[in-house]
Amino acid sequence: MVNLPKGVVINNLIEDLRIYSWESADILLNYSEKIKDFNAKNELLKSLDINNPVTEADLKVNETIIKNIREKYANINWDILSEENVKIDSHFSDFNSDWLWILDPLDGTKDFIQGTGNFAMHLALNYKGRPYIGIVLIPLRNELWIADGHSVWCERRKDKSFEKKLLTSKKNLNEMVIVTSKNHRNEILKSLIKKINFKKVIVMGSIGCKIASILRGESDIYISLSLPGESSPKDWDFAAPEAILNAAGGAITNLDNQELSYGELNYDKGGIIVATNNKQTHERVCMHLKEIIKRYDIYPL
């Protein structure tokens, strides 16, 4: 049993996070309309780095979430790690704190710019290096996924409906639907997917959107494969998605079925990471993947 910091009541905290999330949804939806205009797009792009773009929407949501948490919970001993703040100051957060918020104000920025709709806001509260509370907001689907440390549900703003999810699928690899990256695919991952011969391949951006597709039952598995020496996902890409998938009965680990580690050098989530819809069969899936990778010498293990 994890006890929140003194003075923090879980129901009140979740309600606050709901408010902050839907406020962020309004911001992202507003900018997603503006960025459709070619002239406006140039003004909204704050970084022209093709591999790591930043928009005014990223910065505005970042500012809004951090300001709300710090003002409402000014006396609570926790800190905030944010993708956008790390770009400015790598020592922005105190990692000695047991409680750490991890924020990605706009996961899937490339898709946001491209207008695909596959973008999300991630917010997680980690306790001693492990995701506990998780928020994944997908504005264009009107979905707010919330994990409170015990259960997970999806809120839709118009009808305020809540849907609890329990994932129980027990499929072999070739019976699974895989969801994979749109903007970060590589030839090695393509080769692995081809060797396995999945039932179906779904391509989309944003790790939050991919994990939500697993929770909806649209897909069964997601594999993140980062090549040595090249860019890889970060803490803020995985913390919130891991929280909601774990609470739903799924699992996210490395290929050896080990829990993800947060707060490592450069916040990297390198190597091979596997997310599936059933924690009971997750280890078997990882073992099967590893066997295939070794058999065909697909990736240096």
C-alpha positions as CSV (number, residue, x, y, z in Angstrom):
1,M,0.0,0.0,0.0
2,V,1.5,3.3,-1.1
3,N,0.6,6.4,1.0
4,L,0.5,9.7,-0.9
5,P,2.4,12.6,0.7
6,K,0.9,14.0,3.8
7,G,-2.0,16.4,3.0
8,V,-2.8,14.9,-0.4
9,V,-6.1,13.1,-0.7
10,I,-6.3,10.7,-3.7
11,N,-9.8,11.6,-4.8
12,N,-9.1,15.4,-4.6
13,L,-5.9,14.9,-6.5
14,I,-7.5,12.9,-9.3
15,E,-10.2,15.6,-9.6
16,D,-7.6,18.3,-9.9
17,L,-5.7,16.3,-12.6
18,R,-9.0,15.9,-14.5
19,I,-9.4,19.7,-14.5
20,Y,-5.8,20.3,-15.5
21,S,-6.0,17.7,-18.3
22,W,-9.2,19.0,-19.9
23,E,-7.7,22.5,-19.7
24,S,-4.7,21.1,-21.6
25,A,-7.1,19.4,-24.1
26,D,-8.6,22.8,-25.0
27,I,-5.1,24.2,-25.5
28,L,-4.0,21.4,-27.8
29,L,-7.2,21.4,-29.8
30,N,-7.0,25.1,-30.3
31,Y,-3.4,24.8,-31.6
32,S,-4.2,21.8,-33.7
33,E,-6.6,23.9,-35.6
34,K,-4.2,26.8,-35.9
35,I,-1.3,24.6,-37.2
36,K,-3.4,23.5,-40.2
37,D,-2.7,27.0,-41.7
38,F,0.7,26.9,-43.4
39,N,1.7,30.5,-42.4
40,A,0.6,29.9,-38.8
41,K,2.6,26.6,-38.7
42,N,5.9,28.4,-39.1
43,E,5.0,30.8,-36.3
44,L,4.0,28.0,-34.0
45,L,7.2,25.9,-34.5
46,K,9.7,26.9,-31.8
47,S,12.3,24.4,-32.8
48,L,13.1,23.4,-36.4
49,D,15.0,20.3,-35.3
50,I,13.4,17.6,-37.5
51,N,14.1,14.9,-35.0
52,N,12.9,16.8,-32.0
53,P,10.5,19.5,-32.9
54,V,8.9,21.9,-30.4
55,T,5.7,23.9,-30.9
56,E,4.0,26.7,-29.0
57,A,1.5,24.0,-27.9
58,D,4.2,22.0,-26.1
59,L,5.3,25.0,-24.2
60,K,1.8,26.3,-23.3
61,V,0.6,22.9,-21.9
62,N,4.0,22.5,-20.1
63,E,3.5,25.9,-18.5
64,T,-0.2,25.3,-17.6
65,I,0.4,21.9,-15.9
66,I,3.4,22.9,-13.9
67,K,1.8,26.1,-12.8
68,N,-1.4,24.4,-11.6
69,I,0.5,21.7,-9.7
70,R,2.9,24.1,-8.0
71,E,0.2,26.5,-7.0
72,K,-2.3,24.0,-5.7
73,Y,0.3,21.8,-4.0
74,A,2.9,24.4,-3.0
75,N,3.7,22.7,0.3
76,I,4.0,19.1,-0.9
77,N,7.5,17.6,-1.2
78,W,7.5,16.5,-4.8
79,D,9.2,17.7,-7.9
80,I,8.4,17.8,-11.6
81,L,10.4,16.3,-14.5
82,S,9.3,17.8,-17.8
83,E,10.6,17.1,-21.3
84,E,10.5,20.8,-22.2
85,N,12.2,21.9,-19.0
86,V,15.0,19.3,-19.4
87,K,15.8,20.9,-22.8
88,I,16.4,24.2,-21.0
89,D,18.1,22.8,-17.8
90,S,19.1,19.2,-17.4
91,H,19.2,19.7,-13.6
92,F,15.7,21.2,-13.4
93,S,14.3,18.4,-11.1
94,D,15.4,16.9,-7.8
95,F,15.6,13.1,-8.2
96,N,16.2,12.6,-4.5
97,S,12.5,13.1,-4.0
98,D,10.4,10.0,-3.4
99,W,7.6,11.5,-5.4
100,L,8.3,12.9,-8.9
101,W,5.8,14.1,-11.6
102,I,6.9,13.2,-15.1
103,L,5.3,15.3,-17.8
104,D,5.3,15.1,-21.6
105,P,3.0,18.0,-22.6
106,L,2.7,16.8,-26.2
107,D,3.7,13.3,-27.0
108,G,3.7,12.8,-30.8
109,T,4.7,16.3,-31.8
110,K,5.5,15.2,-35.3
111,D,2.0,13.8,-35.7
112,F,0.6,17.0,-34.2
113,I,2.4,19.0,-36.9
114,Q,1.3,16.5,-39.6
115,G,-2.3,16.7,-38.5
116,T,-2.8,13.0,-37.9
117,G,-4.5,13.3,-34.6
118,N,-2.2,10.8,-32.9
119,F,-0.9,13.0,-30.2
120,A,-1.3,12.9,-26.4
121,M,-0.4,14.6,-23.1
122,H,1.3,12.3,-20.6
123,L,1.5,13.0,-16.8
124,A,2.6,10.4,-14.3
125,L,3.4,10.6,-10.6
126,N,6.3,8.2,-9.8
127,Y,7.0,6.8,-6.4
128,K,10.5,5.8,-5.7
129,G,11.2,5.5,-9.4
130,R,8.0,3.6,-10.4
131,P,4.9,5.0,-12.1
132,Y,2.0,5.1,-9.7
133,I,-0.6,7.6,-11.0
134,G,-0.9,8.0,-14.7
135,I,-2.8,10.4,-17.1
136,V,-2.9,9.9,-20.8
137,L,-5.0,12.5,-22.6
138,I,-5.9,12.1,-26.3
139,P,-7.7,15.3,-27.2
140,L,-8.9,14.4,-30.7
141,R,-10.5,11.2,-29.5
142,N,-12.0,13.0,-26.5
143,E,-10.3,10.5,-24.2
144,L,-8.8,10.9,-20.8
145,W,-7.2,7.7,-19.4
146,I,-6.7,7.8,-15.6
147,A,-4.9,5.3,-13.4
148,D,-5.1,6.0,-9.7
149,G,-2.6,3.4,-8.6
150,H,-5.2,0.6,-8.4
151,S,-7.6,0.9,-11.3
152,V,-7.9,2.6,-14.7
153,W,-10.8,4.2,-16.5
154,C,-11.5,6.4,-19.5
155,E,-13.4,9.6,-19.3
156,R,-15.1,11.3,-22.2
157,R,-15.8,14.9,-21.5
158,K,-19.3,15.2,-23.0
159,D,-21.0,12.3,-21.2
160,K,-18.6,11.9,-18.2
161,S,-18.7,8.1,-18.7
162,F,-16.1,5.9,-17.1
163,E,-15.0,2.6,-18.5
164,K,-13.0,0.2,-16.4
165,K,-10.7,-2.1,-18.4
166,L,-9.5,-5.6,-17.7
167,L,-7.2,-7.2,-20.2
168,T,-7.3,-11.0,-20.4
169,S,-6.2,-11.9,-23.9
170,K,-4.0,-15.0,-24.2
171,K,-2.7,-15.1,-27.8
172,N,0.4,-16.4,-29.5
173,L,2.5,-13.8,-31.2
174,N,1.3,-14.6,-34.8
175,E,-2.3,-14.1,-33.5
176,M,-1.6,-10.6,-32.2
177,V,-2.2,-7.2,-33.6
178,I,0.9,-5.1,-33.2
179,V,0.8,-1.3,-33.0
180,T,4.0,0.3,-34.1
181,S,5.5,3.8,-34.7
182,K,4.7,6.0,-37.6
183,N,7.7,8.3,-37.4
184,H,10.3,6.2,-35.6
185,R,10.3,2.9,-37.4
186,N,13.6,1.3,-38.4
187,E,14.6,-1.6,-40.7
188,I,15.5,-3.9,-37.8
189,L,12.1,-3.5,-36.2
190,K,10.5,-4.0,-39.6
191,S,12.5,-7.2,-40.1
192,L,11.4,-8.5,-36.7
193,I,7.7,-7.7,-37.4
194,K,8.0,-9.5,-40.8
195,K,9.6,-12.6,-39.2
196,I,6.8,-12.9,-36.6
197,N,4.1,-12.4,-39.2
198,F,1.6,-10.7,-36.9
199,K,-2.1,-10.9,-37.6
200,K,-2.2,-7.2,-38.4
201,V,0.1,-4.1,-38.1
202,I,-1.3,-0.8,-37.0
203,V,0.9,2.3,-37.5
204,M,0.4,5.4,-35.4
205,G,2.3,8.1,-33.5
206,S,2.6,8.7,-29.7
207,I,3.3,6.0,-27.2
208,G,0.3,7.1,-25.2
209,C,-2.0,6.6,-28.2
210,K,-0.4,3.2,-28.9
211,I,-1.0,2.0,-25.3
212,A,-4.6,3.4,-25.4
213,S,-5.2,1.3,-28.5
214,I,-4.2,-1.8,-26.5
215,L,-6.6,-0.8,-23.7
216,R,-9.4,-0.4,-26.2
217,G,-8.7,-3.9,-27.5
218,E,-7.7,-2.6,-31.0
219,S,-4.1,-4.0,-30.6
220,D,-2.4,-6.5,-28.4
221,I,1.3,-5.6,-28.4
222,Y,3.7,-2.7,-28.9
223,I,7.5,-3.1,-29.4
224,S,9.9,-0.2,-29.0
225,L,13.3,-1.0,-30.6
226,S,16.1,1.5,-30.3
227,L,19.3,1.1,-32.2
228,P,22.6,1.4,-30.3
229,G,24.0,4.9,-30.5
230,E,20.8,6.4,-31.9
231,S,17.9,8.3,-30.3
232,S,15.5,6.4,-28.0
233,P,12.3,7.2,-26.1
234,K,12.6,8.9,-22.7
235,D,11.1,8.6,-19.2
236,W,8.3,11.0,-20.2
237,D,7.3,8.8,-23.1
238,F,6.7,5.7,-21.0
239,A,5.8,6.7,-17.4
240,A,2.1,7.6,-17.8
241,P,1.4,4.9,-20.5
242,E,3.0,2.3,-18.2
243,A,0.9,3.4,-15.3
244,I,-2.4,3.0,-17.2
245,L,-1.4,-0.3,-18.8
246,N,-0.3,-1.8,-15.6
247,A,-3.5,-0.8,-13.8
248,A,-5.5,-2.4,-16.6
249,G,-3.8,-5.8,-16.3
250,G,-1.1,-5.4,-19.0
251,A,2.6,-5.0,-18.7
252,I,5.5,-3.0,-20.0
253,T,9.1,-4.3,-19.5
254,N,12.3,-4.7,-21.3
255,L,12.9,-7.9,-23.4
256,D,14.1,-9.7,-20.3
257,N,10.8,-9.0,-18.5
258,Q,12.5,-6.6,-16.2
259,E,10.7,-3.4,-15.0
260,L,11.6,-0.2,-16.7
261,S,14.1,1.9,-14.8
262,Y,13.5,5.7,-14.5
263,G,16.0,8.4,-13.8
264,E,18.8,6.8,-15.8
265,L,21.5,8.7,-17.8
266,N,19.8,11.1,-20.2
267,Y,16.4,9.6,-19.3
268,D,16.9,7.1,-22.1
269,K,14.6,4.1,-22.6
270,G,16.9,2.2,-25.0
271,G,17.1,-1.3,-26.2
272,I,13.9,-3.3,-26.7
273,I,10.8,-2.5,-24.7
274,V,7.7,-4.7,-24.9
275,A,4.1,-3.7,-23.9
276,T,1.4,-6.4,-24.0
277,N,-2.2,-6.7,-22.9
278,N,-1.8,-9.4,-20.3
279,K,0.8,-9.4,-17.5
280,Q,0.1,-13.2,-16.9
281,T,1.4,-14.1,-20.4
282,H,3.8,-11.2,-20.8
283,E,7.0,-13.1,-19.8
284,R,6.2,-15.9,-22.3
285,V,5.7,-13.3,-25.1
286,C,9.1,-11.7,-24.2
287,M,10.8,-15.1,-24.2
288,H,9.3,-15.9,-27.6
289,L,10.4,-12.6,-29.1
290,K,13.9,-13.1,-27.7
291,E,14.1,-16.6,-29.3
292,I,13.1,-15.2,-32.7
293,I,15.6,-12.3,-32.4
294,K,18.4,-14.8,-31.6
295,R,17.4,-17.3,-34.2
296,Y,17.6,-14.8,-37.1
297,D,20.3,-12.6,-35.5
298,I,18.0,-9.5,-35.9
299,Y,19.3,-7.4,-33.0
300,P,22.5,-7.4,-30.8
301,L,21.4,-8.9,-27.5
